[in-house]
Amino acid sequence: MQHFIHHLAPQGMAGFVLANGSMSSNQSGEGDIRRALIEADLVDCMVALPGQLFYSTQIPVCLWFCGKNSTLNSANDARLFDGETELSLVA
């Protein structure tokens, strides 16, 4: 994730499908990495999905949406996505 985020354009966004453990694991300093990503305002959204959603794996997964230069100004702001492009900013 850090590698992809590093290479994002100034207004770039990226999405990741990861195991649910990525939201809570503390092995190898993962908790510190998550904290740094959130404090740097790089994480826009995390969505937990149920298990058995994908044919190739039975484990529950989560979606992470990250972006540089976030335009969100408060905890009540949200971005709407259509899978690839940012649709709008909702206040």
NORFENFEN-V97371 format. One record per helix or strand of 3 or more residues. SS is the DSSP state (2 for helix, 1 for strand). FROM is the first residue (numbers start at 1). TO is the last residue. Records with the same first field share a line. If there is no record, write none. Layout:
SS->FROM-TO, FROM-TO
//
This chain:
2->2-6, 20-23, 27-39
1->13-19, 43-48, 61-67, 78-81, 86-90
//
